Structures are given as C-alpha cells and as structure tokens.
Amino acid sequence: MPRPLLAVLVAALVLVLELPGAHGFQIEEATVASIQIGFNNGSLTSVELVQFYLDRISNFNPLLHAVIEVNPDALRQAARADAERCSGRRHRAIGALHGVPVLLKDNIATRDALNTTAGSFALLGSVVRRDAGVVRRLRRAGAVVLGKANMDEWANFRSFSGGGWSARGGKGRNPYVLSATPCGSSTGSAIAAAASMAAVTLGTETDGSILCPASLNSVVGIKPTVGLTSRAGVIPITPRQDTIGPICRTVADAVHVLDTIVGYDALDAIATMQASKYIPRGGYMQFLKKDGLRGKRIGVPNGFFNFPNGTVQQMVYEQHLSTMRGTMHLIIATFVWGNRNICHIWCHVTSTCIFLFGSKETRSNRD
C-alpha cells in the first residue's frame, strides 16, 4: 500500500475515533458499565449502539479484516432488548450484557442466519440448528449477536503468514501497526475489540490463541481453565486444551463476559461439571479491586527478560516493574527457572521460523 494512502487511512481512523456517539454518548471507548448507564438514563439505545458498530465495521473492515460476517438479525435483536428495557420487564433481572453487541469467533456456532466456518470456504453454508453453549448463555443474558470474527483458518497458522489469515476473511491487520502481526488464532476478535468494532468479543484458545492476539493488539484476554466454559458447539482442536474466553478493551468488561459464559453444560458435561465446582458464589466481578494485589508476591524469572540498555523495550519493562512495586504495591521476587533453556530453544526456533518464513510485511519490518 502506498505510504500517502496509508497515512490518509490512519488519519481517518483517528478522526472517526474522536467523533461523538448517539446523543453525545461517547461510544468508541465505552465500557459495559458505561453502556448500561447510557441505556438506563436514555442517552443510548441498543439499536443506536449496534448501528454504530455496524458502521464501524463497514468503514474499517476493508482495511483490518476483523469481521467475516455481520448478523442480519442484529438490529432486530437490539430492538427487542430496547423494548424489554422500556416495557419494565423486571420479572427477570437485566444483566450487564443486556442489549450489548458481542462479536463471536467464527468457530463458535450460532443458530441464526450466520455461518460457522472456522474461516474456511469448506464449511460455507454451515448454518447450524443449535447455539454453542456459551452463546446460549449470552442470549439468556440479553446480549446481541453482532456477527462472526475472522480467525486463523481452522485455528492454525499458515507457514507463510504472521497469523490472522483465513480464506473467508482475508489477512487480519493489527490496527495499531498495520504491518505488524496481529497473532492468532482469535485474530478478528482482538482486532475488533482494539478498533472499537464491537463492545465485547469472544475468542477460543488451545495454545495461546486468546492471549497472544490480545497482547499484540493491546487488549485484554482471559483464557479460562478448561471446562469453566462449555466447548459444546465450538469447532474443536482437542478437548484436553480447548477453552472459550473473552477478549475486550478493559479487564472489567472481560470479567463481565466471563461471569456470563461460565457454568455447567450438559452437552459438555464431564469438563463443565468438574470446573463449575470452582466458580465463586457471586461471580468473579467481586474480586476486581484496585488494591486486590497489594502486598502479593510476583515472581520474575531471573535473566529471562534481558533487553539492551537504552532500548524502548528495556525502558518499558523497567516502567512495568516500577508500577508494580509502587502503584500496585507488589513484591517483586526473582527466581531461577530450572528449564529456562527449553523455552529459549523454543523462542529461538519460533523466531527463526518467522525470520525465514514470515509474511512479506513481517520480513520487511523485522529490523
């Protein structure tokens, strides 16, 4: 892409991010909590919120390739949520995700008009009869299914790609550094969260597929313990490791989603029965406190995070340690990692593979 055109696109992104939302409500960086406040005081409706995200997808998806498919029923679902709120239907509690649009990774099944294809044309037309277990819980909470997010096809990397490519969705792009890898396989979910193309999103992980794209796109991902969330209706890799979790812009938003999707599911009975015993009464939000880590000890492997003096990486790393010691009042303890060489070997092999076989963008920017 020519640099002048790229500069114009980035400038347009910044300008749109700064535009106000409906009735003065700022949607771009809105949290789940602020969205519910907007619903309750009348400054925002679910229909307006969904339309905002549909417009964002229309404007930016041609560049970022975060979304494979939007739900044609999304506005209808949003209107129903608004009607429920206005009619005073208080016989069932309205939760944190009521009327909130959720974008789902394309390996998570939905029973509406959306395809579930894992990014592959091989499954195009796969409109299933039953929601995935986590989607059933989202619907019961009143969430709006916004659409399906792009992902590494079949949740696996290609040899000549930096992550985030599928035949259906194209090559996902990091919204902060377009030439940088967005990682995967929950690529579109992380990109969409970072670029405010959805309020909250869901990803899946077998080995890093939530945490890696969340990290590289500067958002928050939670990889739940296997069985804490149902895998029923999710295109699998292995039942030993597969899990479904939130990818959001804030920790609080991710916890709201986690509280909604955890629990027993008869269609994934063995795993969810065991894990559901450990779900805290009252949910996880109760543990989200600013001083929750005060006085706790955090271990840092000695000699592992070594960056040359004066580099940005070294300064940022030291700043993080300083923040943990000061603002968070954590105790930093170094320890010797006995099998550190194994990780170093793996990191070296991975870096070598990226160097030799990475995408054109990755190779041209690795220096």
Contacts in CASP RR format, 6 or more apart in sequence:
PFRMAT RR
TARGET T0000
AUTHOR 0000-0000-0000
METHOD contacts of the structure
MODEL  1
MPRPLLAVLVAALVLVLELPGAHGFQIEEATVASIQIGFNNGSLTSVELV
QFYLDRISNFNPLLHAVIEVNPDALRQAARADAERCSGRRHRAIGALHGV
PVLLKDNIATRDALNTTAGSFALLGSVVRRDAGVVRRLRRAGAVVLGKAN
MDEWANFRSFSGGGWSARGGKGRNPYVLSATPCGSSTGSAIAAAASMAAV
TLGTETDGSILCPASLNSVVGIKPTVGLTSRAGVIPITPRQDTIGPICRT
VADAVHVLDTIVGYDALDAIATMQASKYIPRGGYMQFLKKDGLRGKRIGV
PNGFFNFPNGTVQQMVYEQHLSTMRGTMHLIIATFVWGNRNICHIWCHVT
STCIFLFGSKETRSNRD
1 178 0 8 1.000
6 178 0 8 1.000
9 63 0 8 1.000
10 178 0 8 1.000
13 60 0 8 1.000
13 175 0 8 1.000
13 195 0 8 1.000
16 56 0 8 1.000
16 59 0 8 1.000
17 28 0 8 1.000
17 196 0 8 1.000
18 28 0 8 1.000
19 28 0 8 1.000
20 26 0 8 1.000
21 27 0 8 1.000
21 28 0 8 1.000
21 48 0 8 1.000
21 52 0 8 1.000
22 43 0 8 1.000
22 44 0 8 1.000
22 45 0 8 1.000
22 48 0 8 1.000
22 49 0 8 1.000
22 52 0 8 1.000
23 42 0 8 1.000
23 43 0 8 1.000
23 44 0 8 1.000
23 48 0 8 1.000
24 43 0 8 1.000
25 38 0 8 1.000
25 43 0 8 1.000
25 44 0 8 1.000
27 44 0 8 1.000
27 49 0 8 1.000
27 52 0 8 1.000
27 196 0 8 1.000
28 196 0 8 1.000
29 196 0 8 1.000
29 249 0 8 1.000
30 199 0 8 1.000
31 249 0 8 1.000
31 250 0 8 1.000
31 252 0 8 1.000
31 253 0 8 1.000
32 96 0 8 1.000
32 97 0 8 1.000
32 100 0 8 1.000
32 199 0 8 1.000
32 200 0 8 1.000
32 252 0 8 1.000
32 253 0 8 1.000
32 256 0 8 1.000
32 257 0 8 1.000
33 96 0 8 1.000
33 252 0 8 1.000
33 256 0 8 1.000
35 44 0 8 1.000
35 49 0 8 1.000
35 100 0 8 1.000
35 199 0 8 1.000
36 95 0 8 1.000
36 96 0 8 1.000
36 98 0 8 1.000
36 100 0 8 1.000
38 44 0 8 1.000
39 45 0 8 1.000
39 46 0 8 1.000
39 85 0 8 1.000
39 98 0 8 1.000
39 99 0 8 1.000
45 78 0 8 1.000
45 82 0 8 1.000
46 78 0 8 1.000
46 79 0 8 1.000
46 81 0 8 1.000
46 82 0 8 1.000
46 85 0 8 1.000
46 99 0 8 1.000
46 100 0 8 1.000
46 101 0 8 1.000
46 144 0 8 1.000
47 75 0 8 1.000
47 78 0 8 1.000
47 79 0 8 1.000
47 82 0 8 1.000
49 78 0 8 1.000
49 99 0 8 1.000
49 100 0 8 1.000
49 101 0 8 1.000
49 199 0 8 1.000
50 74 0 8 1.000
50 75 0 8 1.000
50 77 0 8 1.000
50 78 0 8 1.000
50 101 0 8 1.000
50 144 0 8 1.000
50 146 0 8 1.000
51 75 0 8 1.000
53 101 0 8 1.000
53 146 0 8 1.000
53 196 0 8 1.000
53 197 0 8 1.000
53 198 0 8 1.000
53 199 0 8 1.000
54 70 0 8 1.000
54 74 0 8 1.000
54 75 0 8 1.000
54 146 0 8 1.000
56 195 0 8 1.000
56 196 0 8 1.000
56 197 0 8 1.000
57 66 0 8 1.000
57 67 0 8 1.000
57 70 0 8 1.000
57 192 0 8 1.000
57 197 0 8 1.000
60 66 0 8 1.000
60 175 0 8 1.000
60 195 0 8 1.000
60 197 0 8 1.000
61 67 0 8 1.000
61 197 0 8 1.000
63 173 0 8 1.000
63 178 0 8 1.000
64 172 0 8 1.000
64 173 0 8 1.000
64 175 0 8 1.000
64 191 0 8 1.000
64 195 0 8 1.000
64 197 0 8 1.000
65 150 0 8 1.000
65 169 0 8 1.000
65 170 0 8 1.000
65 171 0 8 1.000
65 172 0 8 1.000
65 173 0 8 1.000
65 188 0 8 1.000
65 191 0 8 1.000
66 149 0 8 1.000
66 150 0 8 1.000
66 172 0 8 1.000
66 187 0 8 1.000
66 188 0 8 1.000
66 189 0 8 1.000
66 191 0 8 1.000
66 192 0 8 1.000
66 195 0 8 1.000
66 197 0 8 1.000
67 103 0 8 1.000
67 147 0 8 1.000
67 148 0 8 1.000
67 149 0 8 1.000
67 150 0 8 1.000
67 188 0 8 1.000
67 192 0 8 1.000
67 197 0 8 1.000
68 106 0 8 1.000
68 115 0 8 1.000
68 117 0 8 1.000
68 119 0 8 1.000
68 147 0 8 1.000
68 148 0 8 1.000
68 149 0 8 1.000
68 150 0 8 1.000
68 166 0 8 1.000
68 168 0 8 1.000
68 169 0 8 1.000
69 106 0 8 1.000
69 114 0 8 1.000
69 115 0 8 1.000
69 147 0 8 1.000
69 148 0 8 1.000
70 146 0 8 1.000
70 147 0 8 1.000
71 77 0 8 1.000
71 110 0 8 1.000
71 112 0 8 1.000
71 113 0 8 1.000
71 114 0 8 1.000
71 145 0 8 1.000
71 146 0 8 1.000
71 147 0 8 1.000
72 113 0 8 1.000
73 112 0 8 1.000
73 113 0 8 1.000
73 145 0 8 1.000
74 101 0 8 1.000
74 144 0 8 1.000
74 145 0 8 1.000
74 146 0 8 1.000
74 147 0 8 1.000
77 99 0 8 1.000
77 144 0 8 1.000
77 145 0 8 1.000
78 99 0 8 1.000
78 101 0 8 1.000
78 144 0 8 1.000
81 98 0 8 1.000
81 99 0 8 1.000
81 142 0 8 1.000
81 144 0 8 1.000
82 99 0 8 1.000
84 94 0 8 1.000
84 98 0 8 1.000
84 142 0 8 1.000
85 94 0 8 1.000
85 98 0 8 1.000
85 99 0 8 1.000
94 142 0 8 1.000
95 141 0 8 1.000
95 142 0 8 1.000
96 141 0 8 1.000
96 256 0 8 1.000
96 259 0 8 1.000
96 260 0 8 1.000
97 138 0 8 1.000
97 141 0 8 1.000
97 142 0 8 1.000
97 143 0 8 1.000
97 200 0 8 1.000
97 256 0 8 1.000
97 257 0 8 1.000
97 260 0 8 1.000
98 141 0 8 1.000
98 142 0 8 1.000
98 143 0 8 1.000
99 142 0 8 1.000
99 143 0 8 1.000
99 144 0 8 1.000
100 142 0 8 1.000
100 143 0 8 1.000
100 144 0 8 1.000
100 199 0 8 1.000
100 200 0 8 1.000
101 143 0 8 1.000
101 144 0 8 1.000
101 145 0 8 1.000
101 146 0 8 1.000
101 198 0 8 1.000
101 199 0 8 1.000
101 200 0 8 1.000
102 138 0 8 1.000
102 143 0 8 1.000
102 144 0 8 1.000
102 145 0 8 1.000
102 146 0 8 1.000
102 198 0 8 1.000
102 199 0 8 1.000
102 200 0 8 1.000
102 201 0 8 1.000
102 202 0 8 1.000
102 257 0 8 1.000
103 146 0 8 1.000
103 147 0 8 1.000
103 148 0 8 1.000
103 149 0 8 1.000
103 188 0 8 1.000
103 189 0 8 1.000
103 192 0 8 1.000
103 197 0 8 1.000
103 198 0 8 1.000
103 200 0 8 1.000
103 201 0 8 1.000
103 202 0 8 1.000
104 110 0 8 1.000
104 135 0 8 1.000
104 145 0 8 1.000
104 147 0 8 1.000
104 148 0 8 1.000
104 149 0 8 1.000
104 189 0 8 1.000
104 201 0 8 1.000
104 202 0 8 1.000
104 203 0 8 1.000
105 148 0 8 1.000
105 149 0 8 1.000
105 151 0 8 1.000
105 186 0 8 1.000
105 188 0 8 1.000
105 189 0 8 1.000
105 201 0 8 1.000
105 202 0 8 1.000
105 203 0 8 1.000
105 204 0 8 1.000
106 115 0 8 1.000
106 116 0 8 1.000
106 117 0 8 1.000
106 118 0 8 1.000
106 119 0 8 1.000
106 148 0 8 1.000
106 149 0 8 1.000
106 150 0 8 1.000
106 151 0 8 1.000
106 166 0 8 1.000
106 168 0 8 1.000
107 116 0 8 1.000
107 118 0 8 1.000
107 119 0 8 1.000
107 151 0 8 1.000
107 155 0 8 1.000
107 204 0 8 1.000
107 234 0 8 1.000
107 235 0 8 1.000
108 116 0 8 1.000
108 132 0 8 1.000
108 134 0 8 1.000
108 135 0 8 1.000
108 148 0 8 1.000
108 202 0 8 1.000
108 203 0 8 1.000
108 204 0 8 1.000
108 233 0 8 1.000
108 234 0 8 1.000
108 244 0 8 1.000
109 116 0 8 1.000
109 128 0 8 1.000
109 130 0 8 1.000
109 131 0 8 1.000
109 132 0 8 1.000
109 135 0 8 1.000
109 233 0 8 1.000
109 234 0 8 1.000
109 235 0 8 1.000
110 116 0 8 1.000
110 128 0 8 1.000
110 131 0 8 1.000
110 132 0 8 1.000
110 135 0 8 1.000
110 145 0 8 1.000
110 148 0 8 1.000
111 128 0 8 1.000
111 129 0 8 1.000
111 130 0 8 1.000
111 131 0 8 1.000
112 127 0 8 1.000
112 145 0 8 1.000
113 127 0 8 1.000
114 127 0 8 1.000
114 145 0 8 1.000
114 147 0 8 1.000
114 148 0 8 1.000
115 123 0 8 1.000
115 124 0 8 1.000
115 125 0 8 1.000
115 126 0 8 1.000
115 127 0 8 1.000
115 148 0 8 1.000
116 123 0 8 1.000
116 126 0 8 1.000
116 127 0 8 1.000
116 128 0 8 1.000
116 148 0 8 1.000
116 235 0 8 1.000
117 123 0 8 1.000
117 124 0 8 1.000
117 125 0 8 1.000
117 126 0 8 1.000
117 168 0 8 1.000
118 151 0 8 1.000
118 153 0 8 1.000
118 154 0 8 1.000
118 155 0 8 1.000
118 166 0 8 1.000
118 235 0 8 1.000
119 150 0 8 1.000
119 151 0 8 1.000
119 153 0 8 1.000
119 154 0 8 1.000
119 166 0 8 1.000
119 167 0 8 1.000
119 168 0 8 1.000
119 169 0 8 1.000
120 153 0 8 1.000
120 154 0 8 1.000
120 166 0 8 1.000
120 167 0 8 1.000
120 168 0 8 1.000
121 167 0 8 1.000
121 168 0 8 1.000
124 168 0 8 1.000
128 233 0 8 1.000
130 233 0 8 1.000
131 139 0 8 1.000
131 233 0 8 1.000
132 230 0 8 1.000
132 232 0 8 1.000
132 233 0 8 1.000
132 234 0 8 1.000
132 244 0 8 1.000
133 230 0 8 1.000
133 232 0 8 1.000
133 233 0 8 1.000
133 265 0 8 1.000
133 267 0 8 1.000
133 268 0 8 1.000
134 202 0 8 1.000
134 229 0 8 1.000
134 230 0 8 1.000
134 234 0 8 1.000
134 244 0 8 1.000
134 245 0 8 1.000
134 261 0 8 1.000
135 145 0 8 1.000
137 260 0 8 1.000
137 261 0 8 1.000
137 263 0 8 1.000
138 145 0 8 1.000
138 260 0 8 1.000
138 261 0 8 1.000
139 145 0 8 1.000
141 260 0 8 1.000
143 260 0 8 1.000
146 198 0 8 1.000
149 186 0 8 1.000
149 187 0 8 1.000
149 188 0 8 1.000
149 189 0 8 1.000
149 191 0 8 1.000
149 192 0 8 1.000
149 201 0 8 1.000
149 203 0 8 1.000
150 164 0 8 1.000
150 166 0 8 1.000
150 168 0 8 1.000
150 169 0 8 1.000
150 170 0 8 1.000
150 172 0 8 1.000
150 187 0 8 1.000
150 188 0 8 1.000
150 191 0 8 1.000
151 164 0 8 1.000
151 166 0 8 1.000
151 184 0 8 1.000
151 185 0 8 1.000
151 186 0 8 1.000
151 187 0 8 1.000
151 188 0 8 1.000
151 189 0 8 1.000
152 158 0 8 1.000
152 163 0 8 1.000
152 164 0 8 1.000
152 165 0 8 1.000
152 166 0 8 1.000
152 184 0 8 1.000
152 185 0 8 1.000
152 187 0 8 1.000
152 209 0 8 1.000
153 165 0 8 1.000
153 166 0 8 1.000
153 167 0 8 1.000
153 168 0 8 1.000
154 235 0 8 1.000
155 185 0 8 1.000
155 204 0 8 1.000
155 206 0 8 1.000
155 209 0 8 1.000
155 235 0 8 1.000
155 237 0 8 1.000
156 185 0 8 1.000
157 163 0 8 1.000
157 184 0 8 1.000
157 185 0 8 1.000
158 165 0 8 1.000
159 357 0 8 1.000
160 357 0 8 1.000
160 358 0 8 1.000
160 359 0 8 1.000
161 171 0 8 1.000
161 358 0 8 1.000
161 359 0 8 1.000
162 181 0 8 1.000
162 183 0 8 1.000
162 354 0 8 1.000
162 358 0 8 1.000
162 359 0 8 1.000
162 362 0 8 1.000
163 172 0 8 1.000
163 181 0 8 1.000
163 182 0 8 1.000
163 183 0 8 1.000
163 184 0 8 1.000
163 185 0 8 1.000
163 187 0 8 1.000
163 359 0 8 1.000
164 170 0 8 1.000
164 171 0 8 1.000
164 172 0 8 1.000
164 181 0 8 1.000
164 182 0 8 1.000
164 183 0 8 1.000
164 184 0 8 1.000
164 185 0 8 1.000
164 187 0 8 1.000
164 188 0 8 1.000
164 213 0 8 1.000
165 171 0 8 1.000
165 172 0 8 1.000
171 359 0 8 1.000
172 182 0 8 1.000
172 187 0 8 1.000
172 188 0 8 1.000
172 191 0 8 1.000
173 182 0 8 1.000
173 191 0 8 1.000
174 180 0 8 1.000
174 181 0 8 1.000
174 182 0 8 1.000
174 191 0 8 1.000
174 216 0 8 1.000
174 217 0 8 1.000
175 191 0 8 1.000
175 194 0 8 1.000
175 195 0 8 1.000
175 217 0 8 1.000
176 194 0 8 1.000
176 217 0 8 1.000
176 218 0 8 1.000
179 361 0 8 1.000
179 362 0 8 1.000
179 364 0 8 1.000
179 365 0 8 1.000
180 216 0 8 1.000
180 361 0 8 1.000
180 362 0 8 1.000
180 365 0 8 1.000
181 216 0 8 1.000
181 359 0 8 1.000
181 361 0 8 1.000
181 362 0 8 1.000
182 188 0 8 1.000
182 190 0 8 1.000
182 191 0 8 1.000
182 213 0 8 1.000
182 216 0 8 1.000
182 217 0 8 1.000
183 190 0 8 1.000
183 212 0 8 1.000
183 213 0 8 1.000
183 215 0 8 1.000
183 216 0 8 1.000
183 217 0 8 1.000
184 190 0 8 1.000
184 208 0 8 1.000
184 209 0 8 1.000
184 212 0 8 1.000
184 213 0 8 1.000
185 204 0 8 1.000
185 209 0 8 1.000
185 213 0 8 1.000
186 203 0 8 1.000
186 204 0 8 1.000
186 205 0 8 1.000
186 209 0 8 1.000
186 210 0 8 1.000
186 213 0 8 1.000
186 214 0 8 1.000
186 247 0 8 1.000
187 213 0 8 1.000
188 201 0 8 1.000
188 213 0 8 1.000
189 201 0 8 1.000
189 202 0 8 1.000
189 203 0 8 1.000
189 213 0 8 1.000
189 247 0 8 1.000
190 201 0 8 1.000
190 213 0 8 1.000
190 214 0 8 1.000
190 216 0 8 1.000
190 217 0 8 1.000
190 219 0 8 1.000
190 221 0 8 1.000
190 247 0 8 1.000
191 197 0 8 1.000
191 213 0 8 1.000
191 217 0 8 1.000
192 198 0 8 1.000
192 201 0 8 1.000
193 200 0 8 1.000
193 201 0 8 1.000
193 217 0 8 1.000
193 219 0 8 1.000
193 247 0 8 1.000
193 248 0 8 1.000
193 249 0 8 1.000
194 217 0 8 1.000
194 218 0 8 1.000
194 219 0 8 1.000
194 249 0 8 1.000
196 249 0 8 1.000
199 253 0 8 1.000
200 246 0 8 1.000
200 247 0 8 1.000
200 248 0 8 1.000
200 253 0 8 1.000
200 254 0 8 1.000
200 256 0 8 1.000
200 257 0 8 1.000
201 246 0 8 1.000
201 247 0 8 1.000
201 248 0 8 1.000
202 244 0 8 1.000
202 245 0 8 1.000
202 246 0 8 1.000
202 247 0 8 1.000
202 257 0 8 1.000
202 261 0 8 1.000
203 209 0 8 1.000
203 210 0 8 1.000
203 244 0 8 1.000
203 245 0 8 1.000
203 246 0 8 1.000
203 247 0 8 1.000
204 210 0 8 1.000
204 234 0 8 1.000
204 242 0 8 1.000
204 243 0 8 1.000
204 244 0 8 1.000
204 245 0 8 1.000
205 211 0 8 1.000
205 223 0 8 1.000
205 241 0 8 1.000
205 242 0 8 1.000
205 243 0 8 1.000
205 244 0 8 1.000
205 245 0 8 1.000
206 237 0 8 1.000
206 238 0 8 1.000
206 241 0 8 1.000
206 242 0 8 1.000
206 243 0 8 1.000
207 241 0 8 1.000
208 223 0 8 1.000
210 221 0 8 1.000
210 222 0 8 1.000
210 223 0 8 1.000
210 245 0 8 1.000
210 247 0 8 1.000
211 221 0 8 1.000
211 223 0 8 1.000
213 247 0 8 1.000
214 220 0 8 1.000
214 221 0 8 1.000
214 247 0 8 1.000
219 247 0 8 1.000
219 248 0 8 1.000
219 249 0 8 1.000
220 246 0 8 1.000
220 247 0 8 1.000
220 248 0 8 1.000
220 249 0 8 1.000
220 250 0 8 1.000
220 251 0 8 1.000
220 253 0 8 1.000
220 254 0 8 1.000
221 245 0 8 1.000
221 246 0 8 1.000
221 247 0 8 1.000
221 248 0 8 1.000
221 254 0 8 1.000
222 245 0 8 1.000
222 246 0 8 1.000
222 254 0 8 1.000
222 255 0 8 1.000
222 258 0 8 1.000
223 243 0 8 1.000
223 245 0 8 1.000
224 243 0 8 1.000
224 244 0 8 1.000
224 245 0 8 1.000
224 258 0 8 1.000
224 262 0 8 1.000
225 243 0 8 1.000
225 275 0 8 1.000
225 278 0 8 1.000
226 240 0 8 1.000
226 241 0 8 1.000
226 242 0 8 1.000
226 243 0 8 1.000
226 271 0 8 1.000
226 275 0 8 1.000
227 243 0 8 1.000
227 268 0 8 1.000
227 271 0 8 1.000
227 272 0 8 1.000
227 274 0 8 1.000
227 275 0 8 1.000
227 276 0 8 1.000
228 243 0 8 1.000
228 262 0 8 1.000
228 263 0 8 1.000
228 272 0 8 1.000
228 275 0 8 1.000
228 276 0 8 1.000
228 278 0 8 1.000
228 279 0 8 1.000
229 243 0 8 1.000
229 244 0 8 1.000
229 245 0 8 1.000
229 261 0 8 1.000
229 262 0 8 1.000
229 263 0 8 1.000
229 272 0 8 1.000
230 244 0 8 1.000
230 261 0 8 1.000
230 263 0 8 1.000
230 265 0 8 1.000
230 267 0 8 1.000
230 268 0 8 1.000
230 272 0 8 1.000
231 239 0 8 1.000
231 242 0 8 1.000
231 243 0 8 1.000
231 244 0 8 1.000
231 268 0 8 1.000
231 271 0 8 1.000
232 265 0 8 1.000
232 267 0 8 1.000
232 268 0 8 1.000
233 267 0 8 1.000
234 242 0 8 1.000
234 244 0 8 1.000
236 242 0 8 1.000
239 271 0 8 1.000
244 261 0 8 1.000
245 257 0 8 1.000
245 258 0 8 1.000
245 261 0 8 1.000
246 253 0 8 1.000
246 254 0 8 1.000
246 257 0 8 1.000
246 258 0 8 1.000
246 261 0 8 1.000
247 254 0 8 1.000
248 254 0 8 1.000
248 257 0 8 1.000
251 288 0 8 1.000
252 285 0 8 1.000
252 288 0 8 1.000
255 284 0 8 1.000
255 285 0 8 1.000
255 288 0 8 1.000
256 285 0 8 1.000
258 284 0 8 1.000
259 283 0 8 1.000
259 284 0 8 1.000
259 285 0 8 1.000
262 276 0 8 1.000
262 279 0 8 1.000
263 272 0 8 1.000
263 275 0 8 1.000
263 276 0 8 1.000
263 279 0 8 1.000
264 272 0 8 1.000
264 273 0 8 1.000
264 276 0 8 1.000
265 272 0 8 1.000
280 286 0 8 1.000
280 287 0 8 1.000
291 329 0 8 1.000
293 328 0 8 1.000
293 329 0 8 1.000
293 330 0 8 1.000
294 328 0 8 1.000
294 329 0 8 1.000
294 330 0 8 1.000
295 329 0 8 1.000
295 330 0 8 1.000
295 331 0 8 1.000
296 330 0 8 1.000
296 331 0 8 1.000
297 330 0 8 1.000
297 331 0 8 1.000
297 333 0 8 1.000
298 324 0 8 1.000
298 330 0 8 1.000
298 331 0 8 1.000
298 332 0 8 1.000
298 333 0 8 1.000
299 332 0 8 1.000
299 333 0 8 1.000
299 334 0 8 1.000
299 335 0 8 1.000
300 321 0 8 1.000
300 332 0 8 1.000
300 333 0 8 1.000
300 334 0 8 1.000
300 335 0 8 1.000
301 334 0 8 1.000
301 335 0 8 1.000
301 336 0 8 1.000
301 337 0 8 1.000
301 340 0 8 1.000
302 334 0 8 1.000
302 335 0 8 1.000
302 336 0 8 1.000
302 337 0 8 1.000
304 337 0 8 1.000
304 340 0 8 1.000
304 343 0 8 1.000
305 317 0 8 1.000
307 313 0 8 1.000
307 314 0 8 1.000
307 317 0 8 1.000
308 314 0 8 1.000
321 332 0 8 1.000
324 330 0 8 1.000
324 332 0 8 1.000
325 332 0 8 1.000
337 343 0 8 1.000
354 362 0 8 1.000
354 366 0 8 1.000
355 363 0 8 1.000
355 366 0 8 1.000
END
